[in-house]
């Protein structure tokens, strides 16, 4: 059985974000962790993506964050799971490196396992969009429990919602 891609729940958001980027002649880059590349793949699924997509990173491991996102040993020593501050820093680093108008970043706990703190509970995701006017953050709990695949798609959806809201002026710093 083949899976539908991009997921139908994401299609309207993908189209909306892509159109806003194209009309404004702006660009986007992506730094994602728990969504595993779904945000980038979704943005790349439509025709004309090369005009707006500057690149993306799946920063799933701490080692990848050292190699590609400017992290130092101090970041690793102080790491306590996904937070708005962490995703803001990742988004800002990737935006500066790739020179995109926006960078959207997510990091969460997809499950099925997790921890005892809020940000380690399956379904929790921290989101950020680095934009010319500043970095916007948001925290969401999907309510999808330990369903890893559904949480991953929900994290991508929330990332696309945040970038749309920022571009439409509906997000606050």
N, C-alpha and C positions, 0 to 999 in steps of 0.2 A: 504494500500500500504506500503510495507516494504521498508525502506531506505537501500541503499547499504552501507556496512561498511567493511573496511574503504573506504572512498570516493575514487573513481578511480583516482582522481588527486593526491592523496597522496601515492598511492601504489608504484610507482617507487622510490620515496624518502624514504619510509619506508624500502624497500628492500635494497637500497643502504646504508643507515645508519646502518641497522642491520648487513649487511655483513661486513662493515668496522669495526664495534665493535667486531664481532665474530673473524674475521681474526687477529685483533690486540690484542685480549683478553683484551679489555677495557670495561668499564661500563658507564652507563648513568643514570641520575636521571632527574626529571622534576619538575619545579615549574611553574604552569600556572595559569592564572586568566581568562581572557575573552574567551579563547578557551574551558574552562569548562571541561577539561579532555580529549579532543580529541587527544592531543599530546601523553599522556600516553596510552590511549586506542589503538591508532594507533601502537605505538611501541610494545605493548603487543599482537597485533593481529597475529603476525607470530610465527611459531614454533621456539622453542629455546630461546624465550625472557627471560626466567629465568636466562640464562647464562650472560646476559648483562644489564638487567634492575634492578636497585637498589631500586627504589621507586619513588613516585611522590606525589605532593601536588597540590590541586586546592585551591589557596589562593585568593578566590574571594572577601572575605570581609576583612575589616580592622581588625576585631576581630580575624580572622583566621591567619592573619599575626602576631599578637601579640602572639597567642597561639603556632604557629608552625614555624615562620620565624624570631624570635628574635627581632621583632619590639617593640619599646617602645612608650610611650605616645608622646614623641617628634616627632617620625615619623608621627604619626597621626595628630598632631598639624600642621606640616609643609607639609602635603600631598596636592599636587596640580595636581593629576591625574598621569597617567602612563608616565614615562620618562626612558631614557636609564640608568640613575643613579639608579633608583629604581629597575629595573629588574636586573641590575648588582649586586646590593646588595642582592637581593633575591636569585639569582643563586649562588653567592659565599657562602651564608649561608647554602643553601641546599646541595651544593657539600661538604662542610666541615662536615656537620652533617651526611650525608649518605656515605661519603668516596668513591664517584664515580669518575671516570676519568673526566667525563663531567657532567655539569648540564645545561640544556637549560631552559630558562624562557621567558615567554611572558606576556605582559599586554597591553591591548588596550581598545578601545571603539567600541564595536560591534554594537551598535545602538539598536533600531531605534532612541533613543534620544541621546543627547550629550550636549556639551557646545559650547562656543564661541572660546576657544583656540584650537590651532592645535591638541594637544594631547587629546582633549575631543571631537573631530569631529569623527563621525562614520566612521570606516574604518582605523583609525590610530592604529598602534601597535608598541610598543617598544619591542625589543628582546635582549637577552643576552645569551651568552654561557660562563660559567666559565670552564676553562681548566687549565691543569698544567702550561702552559706558560703565562696565563693571562686571562682577561675577555674581550670578544669581544661583541660589541653592534652594533645594526642596528635599524633604524627606517624605517617603510614602511607605505604607504597609499595605501590601496587596490583598491580604486576607485569603490567600490561596493555600495557606498551610505549607506542607512539605513537598508540594508538587513542583519539582525542579524545573521541568520544561515550561509549565504554565507561568511560573515566576520569571523565568528568563524572558519570555515574550512580554509579560507585563512590565518588566524593567525597561525593555526597549520602548514599549508604548509610553511609559512615563517620561522617558528621555525625550522622545519626539514631542510629547505634549509640552514639556518645559521649553524646548527650543522654539516651538510655535508660539507659546505665550510670550517669550522674550521678544521675538520678532514682531509680534503684534502689539507690544507695549503693555501686556496684561500681567507681567510678572514684576514684582517689586524687589529692589535690592535689599 
